[in-house]
Amino acid sequence: MNDTGHFVISLDFELFWGVRDKRTLASYGESIANVQKVIPKLLNFFDLYNAKATFATVGFLFSNSKEELLSYCPRQKPNYIDENLSPYADDFNLVKESSKDDPYHYALNLIKLIKTHPQHEISTHTFSHYYCLEKGQTKQDFEADIKAAIAIASKEEIVIESIVFPRNQFNDAYKNILLKYGIKSYRGNEEVWFQSYQNEEDTSLLKKIFRTANCYINLSGHHTYSLPDLATNELPFNIPSSRFLRPFQKRISFLKPLQVRRIKKSMTHAAKKKELFHLWWHPHNFGANMNENFEILEEILKHYKYLNTKYNFKAATMVEIERKLQALKS
Ligand SMILES: [Zn+2]
């Protein structure tokens, strides 16, 4: 049953909705617009190396026009104390009427493209890039959001079965809502003090420094997971992250070999121990320095192919891992 290790990739597919409170279209719009190039290229690379990915997609991205977007918005909206966090607060004044004129807020064409590669999973990153631990929002708000995410995906005949929480804000009290709507797994965080996320106030400098350093040197271990261990938990299953694939930055380009080596070592560790390695990033992270980022990814995927041949290390989506966990449990 658990005779091999697994390689899971999850992508927080969000475009500008994921960064609208932190960045501007003037400063970051190009990286967002480039996701139109990044996704087709990712799909080609995944095909080439037989890799699989879970595209955790913001529900807003499924709409084709502002009219359609508004028609799916829940009546009950989160009232974050920090109003800046709410995409509803400005009445979508940055959003253009039609997806044709707005590469920052719509992605139905890309979702349809991903669907033509059925080895991948389309999952949810909530409807509105919802923050489950922020003050002011309630469980009822979250339920309304998830309901909308399920509804807008079903318009494309996509069944949502897993979730990645925006800003990795996991709220234990919301688990039963996930189950109610058929969501049976989520991506949890690495269990180390500097990877725990509370809310936006909890992004301390010290945590950031350790998180960054840990991408290059082994501070916290490999964060690989055995399926029998994960199966001992209650549903929805936690399929925790192992590592964030930090985007390439020119000013620290000398660290790139260290970053790749750290990831490859953890993958080898997982393959040998028949454990799971879970890598994640945002497609817009590849929107700048595209060549360098795809070089990093290609090294990782080549290593995956080598581990697949040598140790039968297998690519899997989150829903495929969830099915294996269900089987281990019964
Ligand atoms: Zn996000």
Boltz pocket constraint, residues with backbone or C-beta under 6 A from the ligand:
constraints:
  - pocket:
      binder: B
      contacts: [[A, 12], [A, 14], [A, 18], [A, 125], [A, 129], [A, 165], [A, 166], [A, 167]]
      max_distance: 6.0
